[in-house]
Amino acid sequence: MLSSNFSPDLLAALALGGILLGAIALVVGIVALLRLGKNLPALVKLLQIHDDLLGGSAGRASERIAEIEAALRAAELRGDEHASRIAALEGLARIDLSLVGFVRYDAYEDTGSTLSYALALLNRNGDGVVLNSIYSRTDTRTYGKSVRGFLCESNASEEEIAAIGLAKESAMHDAVAAGG
């Protein structure tokens, strides 16, 4: 048997207080349930609006978030693919002969129609070739000279220098058009 320092009247009062407290909690719970029961349709509607906002009309918010995460991963993969393609294209752009200068002229006084020409084909660094085709009544001769940094590596004629200059101008025009 347990020995206690509490009187039986005190224990009875504590038990009665506990029963009363439990009864009050039960009443408060019942009232809360009744109020919730009245507001339950409104709460369900709010939860549906919440899910619709986050998830669109395709499903619950968690499903929509999973779809968004999957779409993000796919976009990141496409971004990586695009970055590698851009790097490859930039590598090609450095060596392509996209800068062109073309000058027509009469090499000799007895020929007309400006059938001689100088043609510069250069990359963005000004490296490439300048071709010079000289027309005469008896034959046509074509010469090629290396160009580095927009400068001909051997003696260049006025027409060849002009063709290189036109190619260089096209590079500046392209840079301005691209915002560079």
N, CA, C and O of each residue as an XYZ file, in Angstrom:
720
protein
N       0.823     -1.167      0.000
C       0.000      0.000      0.000
C       0.872      1.236      0.000
O       1.921      1.284      0.642
N       0.415      2.233     -0.734
C       1.182      3.474     -0.841
C       0.849      4.379      0.315
O      -0.304      4.564      0.705
N       1.868      4.906      0.818
C       1.625      5.869      1.889
C       1.651      7.247      1.265
O       2.494      7.530      0.413
N       0.746      8.096      1.676
C       0.635      9.411      1.076
C       0.482     10.441      2.170
O      -0.081     10.164      3.229
N       0.968     11.583      1.916
C       0.888     12.688      2.867
C      -0.338     13.545      2.603
O      -0.553     14.558      3.268
N      -1.142     13.133      1.625
C      -2.325     13.914      1.271
C      -3.543     13.355      1.989
O      -3.698     12.148      2.178
N      -4.388     14.281      2.376
C      -5.614     13.831      3.044
C      -6.598     13.343      1.994
O      -6.511     13.734      0.830
N      -7.550     12.473      2.404
C      -8.523     11.979      1.444
C      -9.409     13.083      0.889
O      -9.866     12.983     -0.250
N      -9.660     14.118      1.651
C     -10.482     15.227      1.145
C      -9.760     15.976      0.039
O     -10.380     16.383     -0.943
N      -8.453     16.162      0.190
C      -7.672     16.858     -0.833
C      -7.621     16.038     -2.109
O      -7.740     16.584     -3.206
N      -7.444     14.740     -1.976
C      -7.409     13.874     -3.150
C      -8.757     13.864     -3.863
O      -8.809     13.842     -5.092
N      -9.838     13.879     -3.103
C     -11.167     13.912     -3.717
C     -11.373     15.229     -4.451
O     -11.975     15.252     -5.525
N     -10.881     16.324     -3.884
C     -11.020     17.637     -4.518
C     -10.202     17.696     -5.799
O     -10.647     18.250     -6.804
N      -9.012     17.128     -5.761
C      -8.167     17.104     -6.981
C      -8.812     16.247     -8.056
O      -8.795     16.629     -9.226
N      -9.364     15.134     -7.709
C     -10.027     14.264     -8.675
C     -11.221     14.973     -9.278
O     -11.436     14.916    -10.489
N     -12.006     15.647     -8.433
C     -13.167     16.373     -8.925
C     -12.733     17.504     -9.842
O     -13.371     17.746    -10.866
N     -11.655     18.204     -9.490
C     -11.127     19.276    -10.351
C     -10.683     18.733    -11.691
O     -10.920     19.358    -12.725
N     -10.029     17.555    -11.687
C      -9.594     16.931    -12.935
C     -10.767     16.557    -13.813
O     -10.738     16.737    -15.030
N     -11.816     16.024    -13.167
C     -13.020     15.648    -13.925
C     -13.648     16.898    -14.524
O     -14.068     16.891    -15.680
N     -13.714     17.987    -13.729
C     -14.293     19.235    -14.244
C     -13.453     19.800    -15.396
O     -13.996     20.263    -16.399
N     -12.132     19.758    -15.241
C     -11.255     20.246    -16.311
C     -11.431     19.425    -17.579
O     -11.475     19.990    -18.671
N     -11.533     18.125    -17.463
C     -11.764     17.255    -18.610
C     -13.093     17.553    -19.276
O     -13.203     17.560    -20.502
N     -14.140     17.808    -18.416
C     -15.471     18.122    -18.965
C     -15.437     19.435    -19.722
O     -16.042     19.560    -20.787
N     -14.719     20.434    -19.165
C     -14.610     21.736    -19.846
C     -13.880     21.559    -21.180
O     -14.303     22.125    -22.189
N     -12.804     20.792    -21.201
C     -12.060     20.546    -22.435
C     -12.931     19.840    -23.455
O     -12.858     20.130    -24.649
N     -13.753     18.915    -22.991
C     -14.665     18.206    -23.890
C     -15.670     19.171    -24.497
O     -15.945     19.110    -25.695
N     -16.220     20.061    -23.680
C     -17.194     21.044    -24.172
C     -16.526     21.978    -25.179
O     -17.092     22.257    -26.236
N     -15.320     22.462    -24.856
C     -14.593     23.353    -25.777
C     -14.308     22.622    -27.092
O     -14.452     23.215    -28.161
N     -13.914     21.369    -27.038
C     -13.663     20.588    -28.248
C     -14.906     20.421    -29.097
O     -14.855     20.535    -30.322
N     -16.043     20.147    -28.429
C     -17.310     19.983    -29.157
C     -17.697     21.294    -29.840
O     -18.131     21.291    -30.992
N     -17.540     22.425    -29.122
C     -17.857     23.732    -29.709
C     -16.944     24.003    -30.905
O     -17.405     24.483    -31.941
N     -15.661     23.700    -30.767
C     -14.717     23.914    -31.878
C     -15.091     23.060    -33.074
O     -15.036     23.529    -34.211
N     -15.470     21.815    -32.835
C     -15.895     20.947    -33.936
C     -17.135     21.476    -34.631
O     -17.248     21.439    -35.856
N     -18.078     21.976    -33.810
C     -19.291     22.528    -34.415
C     -18.975     23.752    -35.267
O     -19.521     23.919    -36.358
N     -18.085     24.607    -34.758
C     -17.690     25.770    -35.559
C     -16.934     25.350    -36.806
O     -17.173     25.885    -37.888
N     -16.030     24.402    -36.666
C     -15.290     23.892    -37.808
C     -16.233     23.258    -38.815
O     -16.063     23.405    -40.026
N     -17.217     22.558    -38.305
C     -18.208     21.945    -39.187
C     -18.921     22.985    -40.030
O     -19.210     22.739    -41.201
N     -19.210     24.156    -39.448
C     -19.838     25.226    -40.207
C     -18.866     25.811    -41.236
O     -19.275     26.188    -42.334
N     -17.591     25.886    -40.881
C     -16.586     26.498    -41.759
C     -15.842     25.482    -42.628
O     -15.017     25.866    -43.456
N     -16.122     24.213    -42.450
C     -15.418     23.172    -43.190
C     -15.522     23.349    -44.699
O     -14.497     23.239    -45.371
N     -16.699     23.619    -45.281
C     -16.756     23.821    -46.734
C     -15.878     24.989    -47.194
O     -15.259     24.920    -48.255
N     -15.826     26.068    -46.388
C     -14.988     27.218    -46.756
C     -13.507     26.833    -46.719
O     -12.737     27.245    -47.587
N     -13.106     26.043    -45.716
C     -11.714     25.609    -45.633
C     -11.345     24.685    -46.800
O     -10.267     24.801    -47.383
N     -12.243     23.786    -47.122
C     -11.988     22.886    -48.255
C     -11.835     23.693    -49.539
O     -10.971     23.395    -50.365
N     -12.674     24.717    -49.708
C     -12.600     25.564    -50.899
C     -11.282     26.330    -50.939
O     -10.666     26.446    -51.999
N     -10.842     26.853    -49.792
C      -9.557     27.549    -49.742
C      -8.400     26.618    -50.092
O      -7.488     27.007    -50.822
N      -8.435     25.404    -49.580
C      -7.390     24.433    -49.918
C      -7.391     24.110    -51.406
O      -6.324     23.944    -51.998
N      -8.552     24.018    -52.016
C      -8.648     23.748    -53.451
C      -8.087     24.919    -54.259
O      -7.386     24.718    -55.251
N      -8.402     26.146    -53.826
C      -7.862     27.331    -54.500
C      -6.339     27.349    -54.382
O      -5.636     27.646    -55.347
N      -5.842     27.028    -53.192
C      -4.394     26.956    -52.980
C      -3.754     25.955    -53.937
O      -2.766     26.270    -54.601
N      -4.316     24.754    -54.008
C      -3.769     23.740    -54.896
C      -3.870     24.153    -56.357
O      -2.957     23.886    -57.138
N      -4.971     24.802    -56.738
C      -5.120     25.251    -58.117
C      -4.096     26.322    -58.465
O      -3.553     26.327    -59.570
N      -3.827     27.232    -57.525
C      -2.848     28.280    -57.790
C      -1.452     27.707    -57.957
O      -0.722     28.098    -58.868
N      -1.082     26.791    -57.093
C       0.256     26.203    -57.183
C       0.348     25.135    -58.253
O       1.382     24.993    -58.906
N      -0.700     24.403    -58.431
C      -0.623     23.253    -59.314
C      -1.332     23.431    -60.627
O      -1.401     22.488    -61.415
N      -1.867     24.613    -60.894
C      -2.671     24.745    -62.092
C      -3.862     23.832    -61.943
O      -4.165     23.391    -60.834
N      -4.521     23.549    -62.995
C      -5.672     22.663    -62.882
C      -5.274     21.219    -63.155
O      -6.133     20.345    -63.263
N      -3.961     20.966    -63.267
C      -3.488     19.625    -63.615
C      -3.457     18.681    -62.422
O      -3.371     17.467    -62.606
N      -3.523     19.197    -61.230
C      -3.474     18.291    -60.085
C      -3.068     19.023    -58.840
O      -3.136     20.250    -58.770
N      -2.651     18.275    -57.872
C      -2.282     18.835    -56.584
C      -0.967     19.606    -56.697
O      -0.206     19.447    -57.652
N      -0.731     20.441    -55.694
C       0.459     21.289    -55.703
C       1.734     20.456    -55.767
O       2.661     20.814    -56.494
N       1.803     19.372    -55.034
C       3.017     18.552    -55.030
C       3.295     17.963    -56.410
O       4.449     17.853    -56.826
N       2.233     17.586    -57.113
C       2.405     17.063    -58.469
C       2.915     18.160    -59.410
O       3.786     17.920    -60.245
N       2.362     19.355    -59.260
C       2.771     20.480    -60.103
C       4.210     20.867    -59.829
O       4.961     21.162    -60.758
N       4.606     20.870    -58.555
C       5.991     21.192    -58.220
C       6.936     20.161    -58.826
O       8.002     20.522    -59.325
N       6.567     18.899    -58.791
C       7.390     17.847    -59.405
C       7.504     18.068    -60.910
O       8.576     17.871    -61.482
N       6.413     18.474    -61.557
C       6.444     18.760    -62.996
C       7.374     19.933    -63.294
O       8.147     19.897    -64.251
N       7.291     20.975    -62.464
C       8.142     22.151    -62.658
C       9.613     21.782    -62.480
O      10.462     22.231    -63.250
N       9.917     20.973    -61.476
C      11.298     20.537    -61.258
C      11.811     19.722    -62.439
O      12.961     19.883    -62.847
N      10.977     18.856    -62.989
C      11.380     18.060    -64.154
C      11.609     18.969    -65.359
O      12.565     18.773    -66.110
N      10.745     19.952    -65.548
C      10.909     20.890    -66.666
C      12.189     21.707    -66.492
O      12.878     21.991    -67.472
N      12.510     22.084    -65.264
C      13.735     22.828    -64.989
C      14.966     21.990    -65.316
O      15.912     22.486    -65.928
N      14.956     20.722    -64.909
C      16.086     19.834    -65.228
C      16.251     19.693    -66.746
O      17.371     19.708    -67.256
N      15.133     19.555    -67.463
C      15.203     19.435    -68.924
C      15.743     20.723    -69.546
O      16.530     20.672    -70.491
N      15.325     21.873    -69.020
C      15.814     23.155    -69.536
C      17.312     23.312    -69.277
O      18.037     23.837    -70.121
N      17.774     22.859    -68.116
C      19.203     22.925    -67.815
C      19.996     22.056    -68.787
O      21.068     22.457    -69.241
N      19.479     20.866    -69.110
C      20.162     19.997    -70.077
C      20.225     20.659    -71.448
O      21.259     20.638    -72.116
N      19.080     21.258    -71.865
C      19.074     21.956    -73.155
C      20.052     23.127    -73.134
O      20.728     23.389    -74.130
N      20.132     23.834    -72.004
C      21.081     24.945    -71.885
C      22.513     24.473    -72.044
O      23.318     25.130    -72.704
N      22.840     23.323    -71.434
C      24.185     22.761    -71.583
C      24.468     22.396    -73.037
O      25.560     22.649    -73.547
N      23.467     21.794    -73.709
C      23.625     21.445    -75.122
C      23.837     22.701    -75.964
O      24.681     22.719    -76.861
N      23.075     23.739    -75.674
C      23.209     24.986    -76.429
C      24.574     25.617    -76.192
O      25.189     26.140    -77.121
N      25.048     25.569    -74.953
C      26.355     26.145    -74.643
C      27.460     25.436    -75.416
O      28.373     26.092    -75.918
N      27.395     24.114    -75.522
C      28.435     23.389    -76.259
C      28.340     23.681    -77.758
O      29.359     23.777    -78.442
N      27.113     23.819    -78.264
C      26.951     24.166    -79.692
C      27.476     25.571    -79.965
O      28.115     25.804    -80.991
N      27.214     26.507    -79.060
C      27.697     27.870    -79.227
C      29.223     27.897    -79.209
O      29.844     28.592    -80.013
N      29.826     27.140    -78.294
C      31.293     27.082    -78.219
C      31.875     26.542    -79.524
O      32.886     27.047    -80.012
N      31.237     25.519    -80.088
C      31.717     24.961    -81.361
C      31.577     25.982    -82.485
O      32.475     26.125    -83.315
N      30.458     26.687    -82.510
C      30.243     27.696    -83.553
C      31.213     28.871    -83.402
O      31.697     29.410    -84.398
N      31.495     29.267    -82.158
C      32.460     30.345    -81.949
C      33.846     29.922    -82.417
O      34.595     30.735    -82.958
N      34.191     28.649    -82.210
C      35.464     28.146    -82.707
C      35.537     28.217    -84.221
O      36.568     28.592    -84.780
N      34.454     27.860    -84.884
C      34.416     27.962    -86.345
C      34.459     29.414    -86.809
O      35.099     29.730    -87.812
N      33.792     30.278    -86.094
C      33.734     31.691    -86.490
C      35.117     32.336    -86.451
O      35.386     33.270    -87.207
N      35.999     31.842    -85.572
C      37.341     32.415    -85.504
C      38.170     32.103    -86.744
O      39.088     32.851    -87.077
N      37.856     31.002    -87.434
C      38.685     30.603    -88.576
C      37.978     30.736    -89.915
O      38.587     30.485    -90.956
N      36.711     31.123    -89.914
C      36.010     31.241    -91.194
C      36.518     32.456    -91.955
O      37.075     33.385    -91.371
N      36.320     32.432    -93.241
C      36.744     33.547    -94.096
C      35.530     34.402    -94.427
O      35.112     34.487    -95.582
N      34.971     35.032    -93.403
C      33.727     35.774    -93.582
C      33.939     37.226    -93.969
O      32.981     37.905    -94.339
N      35.168     37.719    -93.894
C      35.436     39.107    -94.260
C      35.929     39.149    -95.701
O      36.936     38.533    -96.051
N      35.211     39.876    -96.510
C      35.500     39.895    -97.949
C      35.664     41.329    -98.411
O      34.868     42.207    -98.076
N      36.708     41.544    -99.184
C      36.914     42.830    -99.851
C      37.144     42.557   -101.322
O      37.943     41.690   -101.674
N      36.450     43.291   -102.195
C      36.535     43.039   -103.637
C      36.715     44.372   -104.360
O      35.915     45.293   -104.192
N      37.780     44.465   -105.170
C      38.071     45.681   -105.928
C      38.265     45.293   -107.392
O      39.088     44.437   -107.714
N      37.497     45.932   -108.270
C      37.679     45.736   -109.725
C      38.464     46.923   -110.267
O      38.322     48.052   -109.796
N      39.305     46.639   -111.278
C      40.114     47.725   -111.852
C      40.582     47.323   -113.252
O      40.482     46.166   -113.659
N      41.095     48.320   -113.969
C      41.714     48.071   -115.281
C      43.218     47.996   -115.064
O      43.836     48.979   -114.656
N      43.814     46.835   -115.335
C      45.246     46.658   -115.102
C      46.077     47.374   -116.168
O      47.183     47.837   -115.887
N      45.545     47.465   -117.390
C      46.277     48.080   -118.496
C      45.374     49.109   -119.163
O      44.148     48.999   -119.136
N      46.008     50.108   -119.759
C      45.249     51.171   -120.401
C      44.479     50.683   -121.617
O      43.421     51.227   -121.933
N      44.987     49.670   -122.304
C      44.324     49.220   -123.532
C      43.181     48.229   -123.279
O      42.548     47.768   -124.229
N      42.910     47.896   -122.013
C      41.766     47.024   -121.700
C      40.732     47.824   -120.922
O      41.081     48.691   -120.121
N      39.477     47.534   -121.157
C      38.416     48.231   -120.436
C      37.556     47.243   -119.671
O      37.921     46.076   -119.527
N      36.427     47.702   -119.187
C      35.417     46.895   -118.504
C      35.844     46.399   -117.132
O      35.201     45.516   -116.565
N      36.905     46.950   -116.602
C      37.409     46.574   -115.268
C      37.339     45.052   -115.034
O      36.663     44.583   -114.119
N      38.040     44.313   -115.867
C      38.031     42.850   -115.778
C      39.099     42.295   -114.834
O      39.095     41.098   -114.544
N      39.993     43.120   -114.360
C      40.964     42.693   -113.361
C      40.350     42.934   -111.978
O      39.483     43.791   -111.810
N      40.814     42.167   -111.002
C      40.252     42.353   -109.655
C      41.222     41.884   -108.581
O      42.119     41.078   -108.827
N      41.011     42.415   -107.382
C      41.700     41.945   -106.180
C      40.604     41.501   -105.207
O      39.632     42.223   -104.986
N      40.768     40.319   -104.636
C      39.779     39.744   -103.743
C      40.466     39.327   -102.444
O      41.346     38.466   -102.447
N      40.060     39.942   -101.339
C      40.607     39.582   -100.027
C      39.592     38.696    -99.311
O      38.422     39.063    -99.195
N      40.028     37.539    -98.833
C      39.212     36.601    -98.050
C      39.906     36.415    -96.701
O      40.947     35.765    -96.613
N      39.311     36.999    -95.642
C      39.970     37.029    -94.342
C      39.052     36.530    -93.241
O      37.828     36.573    -93.367
N      39.663     36.050    -92.147
C      38.870     35.693    -90.963
C      38.775     36.906    -90.045
O      39.237     37.988    -90.406
N      38.186     36.742    -88.873
C      37.965     37.872    -87.962
C      39.256     38.466    -87.417
O      39.271     39.610    -86.963
N      40.334     37.699    -87.459
C      41.631     38.199    -87.001
C      42.399     38.899    -88.111
O      43.499     39.402    -87.883
N      41.823     38.938    -89.322
C      42.499     39.567    -90.449
C      43.500     38.652    -91.114
O      44.380     39.114    -91.841
N      43.375     37.351    -90.870
C      44.268     36.375    -91.500
C      43.550     35.731    -92.680
O      42.350     35.463    -92.615
N      44.292     35.484    -93.761
C      43.690     34.838    -94.928
C      44.544     35.028    -96.159
O      45.763     34.858    -96.129
N      43.878     35.383    -97.241
C      44.561     35.490    -98.526
C      43.963     36.642    -99.321
O      42.783     36.965    -99.182
N      44.793     37.253   -100.152
C      44.302     38.216   -101.133
C      44.694     37.665   -102.507
O      45.854     37.344   -102.767
N      43.684     37.568   -103.373
C      43.893     37.071   -104.729
C      43.838     38.255   -105.681
O      43.001     39.147   -105.538
N      44.736     38.251   -106.650
C      44.765     39.324   -107.635
C      44.745     38.681   -109.012
O      45.646     37.919   -109.362
N      43.719     38.990   -109.787
C      43.599     38.460   -111.136
C      43.779     39.620   -112.110
O      43.008     40.580   -112.108
N      44.811     39.510   -112.939
C      45.145     40.585   -113.879
C      44.779     40.129   -115.288
O      45.296     39.136   -115.800
N      43.865     40.891   -115.898
C      43.365     40.570   -117.233
C      44.091     41.430   -118.265
O      44.254     42.637   -118.092
N      44.519     40.776   -119.338
C      45.049     41.502   -120.500
C      44.396     40.895   -121.731
O      43.718     39.872   -121.636
N      44.591     41.501   -122.853
C      43.976     41.002   -124.096
C      44.493     39.613   -124.468
O      43.797     38.855   -125.144
N      45.702     39.274   -124.035
C      46.286     37.999   -124.444
C      46.164     36.900   -123.399
O      46.151     35.718   -123.743
N      46.077     37.273   -122.136
C      45.952     36.241   -121.106
C      45.457     36.850   -119.779
O      45.291     38.062   -119.645
N      45.236     35.970   -118.832
C      44.854     36.393   -117.491
C      45.760     35.671   -116.508
O      45.959     34.460   -116.602
N      46.314     36.438   -115.551
C      47.199     35.851   -114.544
C      46.578     36.085   -113.170
O      46.043     37.156   -112.883
N      46.665     35.055   -112.330
C      46.114     35.163   -110.985
C      47.217     34.886   -109.979
O      47.972     33.923   -110.117
N      47.305     35.751   -108.953
C      48.318     35.639   -107.924
C      47.623     35.590   -106.555
O      46.561     36.181   -106.361
N      48.229     34.893   -105.643
C      47.708     34.842   -104.275
C      48.790     35.203   -103.278
O      49.941     34.790   -103.418
N      48.409     35.987   -102.259
C      49.367     36.408   -101.235
C      48.743     36.202    -99.853
O      47.545     36.412    -99.661
N      49.570     35.790    -98.902
C      49.099     35.589    -97.525
C      48.878     36.924    -96.831
O      49.597     37.897    -97.060
N      47.860     36.941    -95.976
C      47.554     38.134    -95.182
C      47.505     37.708    -93.711
O      46.882     36.702    -93.373
N      48.171     38.486    -92.830
C      48.154     38.245    -91.384
C      47.859     39.574    -90.689
O      48.559     40.565    -90.896
N      46.825     39.577    -89.873
C      46.477     40.782    -89.124
C      46.147     41.964    -90.028
O      46.517     43.099    -89.728
N      45.468     41.707    -91.113
C      45.058     42.706    -92.104
C      46.246     43.332    -92.838
O      46.104     44.395    -93.442
N      47.422     42.683    -92.794
C      48.596     43.158    -93.519
C      49.091     42.069    -94.451
O      49.201     40.906    -94.062
N      49.391     42.454    -95.689
C      49.898     41.497    -96.669
C      51.331     41.144    -96.300
O      52.122     42.022    -95.957
N      51.669     39.853    -96.371
C      53.004     39.412    -95.961
C      54.069     39.662    -97.023
O      55.260     39.532    -96.741
N      53.661     40.019    -98.239
C      54.625     40.395    -99.277
C      54.151     41.695    -99.905
O      53.090     42.208    -99.549
N      54.927     42.227   -100.830
C      54.562     43.504   -101.453
C      53.163     43.411   -102.038
O      52.843     42.472   -102.767
N      52.334     44.393   -101.710
C      50.947     44.390   -102.173
C      50.715     45.584   -103.081
O      51.272     46.662   -102.878
N      49.881     45.366   -104.086
C      49.504     46.458   -104.979
C      48.461     47.345   -104.295
O      47.907     46.983   -103.257
N      48.205     48.509   -104.892
C      47.174     49.410   -104.354
C      45.822     48.699   -104.276
O      45.091     48.845   -103.297
N      45.501     47.935   -105.308
C      44.210     47.249   -105.358
C      44.106     46.170   -104.275
O      43.049     45.998   -103.668
N      45.191     45.451   -104.037
C      45.194     44.437   -102.978
C      45.030     45.086   -101.606
O      44.277     44.590   -100.767
N      45.732     46.189   -101.380
C      45.603     46.922   -100.112
C      44.172     47.429    -99.952
O      43.615     47.385    -98.855
N      43.571     47.915   -101.053
C      42.187     48.403   -100.994
C      41.223     47.266   -100.677
O      40.283     47.452    -99.905
N      41.447     46.081   -101.269
C      40.572     44.931   -100.999
C      40.678     44.512    -99.530
O      39.671     44.191    -98.899
N      41.901     44.515    -98.989
C      42.094     44.187    -97.569
C      41.399     45.233    -96.699
O      40.775     44.893    -95.693
N      41.504     46.488    -97.080
C      40.828     47.557    -96.338
C      39.312     47.394    -96.341
O      38.664     47.611    -95.317
N      38.737     47.010    -97.491
C      37.288     46.780    -97.557
C      36.869     45.615    -96.663
O      35.824     45.667    -96.015
N      37.693     44.562    -96.632
C      37.387     43.422    -95.754
C      37.436     43.858    -94.290
O      36.592     43.456    -93.488
N      38.425     44.679    -93.948
C      38.548     45.167    -92.571
C      37.352     46.046    -92.208
O      36.841     45.968    -91.090
N      36.904     46.882    -93.148
C      35.714     47.718    -92.910
C      34.478     46.858    -92.668
O      33.633     47.197    -91.840
N      34.376     45.745    -93.390
C      33.210     44.872    -93.184
C      33.247     44.259    -91.781
O      32.199     44.013    -91.183
N      34.461     44.011    -91.251
C      34.588     43.495    -89.886
C      34.114     44.545    -88.890
O      33.405     44.224    -87.936
N      34.501     45.795    -89.109
C      34.075     46.867    -88.201
C      32.568     47.083    -88.294
O      31.905     47.323    -87.285
N      32.037     46.997    -89.501
C      30.594     47.157    -89.678
C      29.841     46.038    -88.960
O      28.815     46.286    -88.327
N      30.352     44.799    -89.057
C      29.714     43.669    -88.377
C      29.778     43.839    -86.866
O      28.821     43.508    -86.166
N      30.915     44.360    -86.346
C      31.060     44.556    -84.899
C      30.089     45.618    -84.399
O      29.502     45.462    -83.329
N      29.916     46.685    -85.154
C      28.986     47.741    -84.762
C      27.550     47.214    -84.804
O      26.755     47.496    -83.907
N      27.220     46.448    -85.852
C      25.868     45.895    -85.983
C      25.560     44.921    -84.852
O      24.414     44.823    -84.415
N      26.579     44.194    -84.371
C      26.378     43.231    -83.290
C      26.445     43.897    -81.917
O      26.235     43.238    -80.899
N      26.734     45.183    -81.882
C      26.787     45.887    -80.604
C      28.138     45.803    -79.936
O      28.250     46.104    -78.747
N      29.180     45.399    -80.669
C      30.507     45.219    -80.054
C      31.399     46.344    -80.274
O      32.541     46.325    -79.814
